[in-house]
Amino acid sequence: ARLDWLYRAINTLKPVDRTICLLHLDGLSYREMADIVGLTEENVGIRVHRCKQQLSTLVERSHEEL
């Protein structure tokens, strides 16, 4: 159930952010992710951070709804 929720939440992200998030979950380095999506390592790091923030917000909202 948690994994299903996580993937549904990831699907709400923008396509590039979704890709970065999934690559991050697969354990790729920022350099590897940057090569795949065509961004700088710094930009990938920023996007990973923002994705984590967005997902944390979704977790908080889902807990408030219970």
Phi, psi and omega in degrees: 000317180293320180294319176300316179299316181300313181293324175295319179295317178299324180293347177278347181284162174299151184309314181293318179294323178299314179298313180298316180300314180293321177295322178297316178297331178281355175089016179285152177282164178301322179297313179297317179296319180299318179297321183289315186266353176079031177242173175281160177300320180299315180295321177298316179300318178296316181293322176299315180300314180294322178297317179298319178297315181297317180293323176297319178298318178296322178296314180300316180297319181293328178287326179292330182283344181282000000 
